[in-house]
């Protein structure tokens, strides 16, 4: 009789252990998937493939990407461009959406202002990229063109192959 009672007691415990394992695997899958796909948990900002000139930037050498990035940040500082202005526009958009009455023209105007600010940032970034490419020697530009060609064939999501060590 004690064997039968033990078996009856084990079944709910076994089910509980299986359910616990399933939950743990689900959590590990979500965390691992987010990590492997290089997505940030805060969801802030566009994915790399959605940013301006992704293949052009990814085709740059690491050193050139850093130089262009620094130059862009310096340009933003010089022009007084920051996220604070956009946050105010987004807050204004939220207020409009939550208001009891909806004014489509006002929303359209705020969205146009956000687009204008984004275009200004893209223009500064493009100018810095062009300036960096202009400073390259013909040989450096040829190497850059080869990396860009590979990037365009493979797509912006995939990284270029690393050069093999001799």
C-alpha positions as CSV (number, residue, x, y, z in Angstrom):
1,X,0.0,0.0,0.0
2,X,2.8,2.4,0.7
3,X,4.2,1.9,-2.8
4,X,0.9,2.9,-4.3
5,X,0.7,6.0,-2.1
6,X,4.3,7.0,-3.1
7,X,3.5,6.6,-6.8
8,X,0.4,8.8,-6.4
9,X,2.4,11.4,-4.6
10,X,5.2,11.4,-7.3
11,X,2.8,12.2,-10.2
12,X,1.9,15.7,-9.1
13,X,5.5,16.4,-8.1
14,X,6.7,15.2,-11.5
15,X,4.1,17.4,-13.3
16,X,5.3,20.4,-11.2
17,X,8.9,19.7,-12.1
18,X,8.1,19.4,-15.8
19,X,6.1,22.7,-15.7
20,X,9.0,24.4,-13.9
21,X,11.5,23.2,-16.5
22,X,9.2,24.4,-19.3
23,X,9.0,27.9,-17.7
24,X,12.8,28.0,-17.2
25,X,13.4,27.0,-20.8
26,X,11.0,29.6,-22.0
27,X,12.7,32.4,-20.0
28,X,16.1,31.2,-21.2
29,X,14.9,31.2,-24.8
30,X,13.6,34.7,-24.6
31,X,16.7,36.1,-22.9
32,X,19.0,34.1,-25.2
33,X,17.1,35.2,-28.3
34,X,17.3,38.8,-27.3
35,X,21.0,38.5,-26.6
36,X,21.8,36.6,-29.8
37,X,19.8,39.0,-32.0
38,X,21.7,42.0,-30.4
39,X,18.4,43.7,-29.5
40,X,18.4,46.0,-26.5
41,X,15.9,45.3,-23.8
42,X,14.9,49.0,-23.6
43,X,13.8,49.1,-27.3
44,X,15.2,52.6,-27.6
45,X,16.1,53.7,-31.1
46,X,16.0,52.1,-34.5
47,X,17.6,48.8,-35.3
48,X,21.0,49.1,-37.1
49,X,19.5,48.1,-40.4
50,X,17.0,51.0,-40.2
51,X,19.5,53.7,-39.6
52,X,20.9,56.1,-42.3
53,X,23.4,54.6,-44.7
54,X,23.8,51.3,-42.8
55,X,25.7,49.5,-45.5
56,X,27.9,52.5,-46.2
57,X,28.8,52.8,-42.5
58,X,29.2,49.1,-41.9
59,X,31.6,48.9,-44.9
60,X,33.9,51.4,-43.2
61,X,36.8,50.0,-41.2
62,X,36.3,50.0,-37.4
63,X,38.7,53.0,-37.0
64,X,36.8,54.9,-39.7
65,X,33.4,54.1,-38.1
66,X,34.7,55.5,-34.9
67,X,36.0,58.7,-36.5
68,X,32.7,59.2,-38.4
69,X,30.8,58.6,-35.2
70,X,32.8,61.1,-33.2
71,X,32.5,63.7,-36.0
72,X,28.7,63.2,-36.1
73,X,28.5,63.6,-32.3
74,X,30.6,66.7,-32.5
75,X,28.4,68.1,-35.2
76,X,25.3,67.4,-33.2
77,X,26.9,69.3,-30.2
78,X,27.9,72.2,-32.4
79,X,24.4,72.4,-34.0
80,X,22.7,72.0,-30.6
81,X,21.0,68.8,-31.7
82,X,20.0,66.5,-28.9
83,X,17.3,64.1,-27.8
84,X,15.7,66.6,-25.4
85,X,14.0,68.4,-28.3
86,X,12.6,65.2,-29.7
87,X,11.4,64.0,-26.3
88,X,9.4,67.2,-26.0
89,X,7.9,66.6,-29.4
90,X,7.0,63.0,-28.5
91,X,5.5,64.2,-25.2
92,X,3.4,66.7,-27.2
93,X,2.3,63.9,-29.5
94,X,1.2,61.8,-26.5
95,X,-0.8,64.7,-25.1
96,X,-2.6,65.1,-28.4
97,X,-3.4,61.4,-28.6
98,X,-4.8,61.3,-25.1
99,X,-6.8,64.6,-25.4
100,X,-10.6,64.2,-25.5
101,X,-10.7,65.9,-28.9
102,X,-8.4,65.0,-31.7
103,X,-6.8,67.6,-33.9
104,X,-5.3,65.8,-37.0
105,X,-3.7,69.0,-38.3
106,X,-1.9,69.7,-35.1
107,X,-0.6,66.1,-35.0
108,X,0.5,66.3,-38.6
109,X,2.4,69.5,-37.8
110,X,4.2,67.9,-34.8
111,X,5.1,64.8,-36.9
112,X,6.4,67.1,-39.7
113,X,8.6,68.8,-37.1
114,X,9.9,65.4,-35.9
115,X,10.6,64.5,-39.6
116,X,12.5,67.8,-40.1
117,X,14.6,67.2,-37.1
118,X,15.4,63.7,-38.2
119,X,16.3,65.0,-41.7
120,X,18.7,67.5,-40.2
121,X,20.4,64.7,-38.2
122,X,20.7,62.5,-41.4
123,X,22.1,65.5,-43.3
124,X,24.8,66.0,-40.7
125,X,25.6,62.3,-40.6
126,X,25.8,62.1,-44.4
127,X,28.1,65.1,-44.6
128,X,30.5,63.5,-42.0
129,X,30.5,60.2,-44.0
130,X,31.3,62.0,-47.2
131,X,34.0,64.0,-45.5
132,X,35.6,60.8,-44.2
133,X,35.5,59.2,-47.7
134,X,36.9,62.3,-49.3
135,X,39.9,62.1,-46.9
136,X,40.7,58.5,-48.0
137,X,43.5,57.8,-50.5
138,X,42.5,56.1,-53.8
139,X,43.7,52.8,-52.4
140,X,41.6,53.2,-49.2
141,X,38.6,54.1,-51.3
142,X,39.1,51.0,-53.4
143,X,39.2,48.8,-50.3
144,X,36.2,50.6,-49.0
145,X,34.4,50.0,-52.3
146,X,35.2,46.3,-52.1
147,X,33.8,46.1,-48.6
148,X,30.7,48.0,-49.6
149,X,30.2,45.7,-52.6
150,X,30.3,42.7,-50.3
151,X,28.0,44.4,-47.8
152,X,25.4,45.2,-50.5
153,X,25.5,41.6,-51.8
154,X,25.1,40.1,-48.4
155,X,22.7,42.6,-47.0
156,X,23.0,45.0,-44.1
157,X,22.1,42.4,-41.4
158,X,25.2,40.3,-42.1
159,X,28.6,41.4,-41.2
160,X,31.4,41.2,-43.7
161,X,33.7,38.2,-43.5
162,X,36.8,38.8,-41.4
163,X,40.1,38.7,-43.3
164,X,42.0,35.5,-42.8
165,X,45.2,35.6,-40.8
166,X,48.3,34.5,-42.8
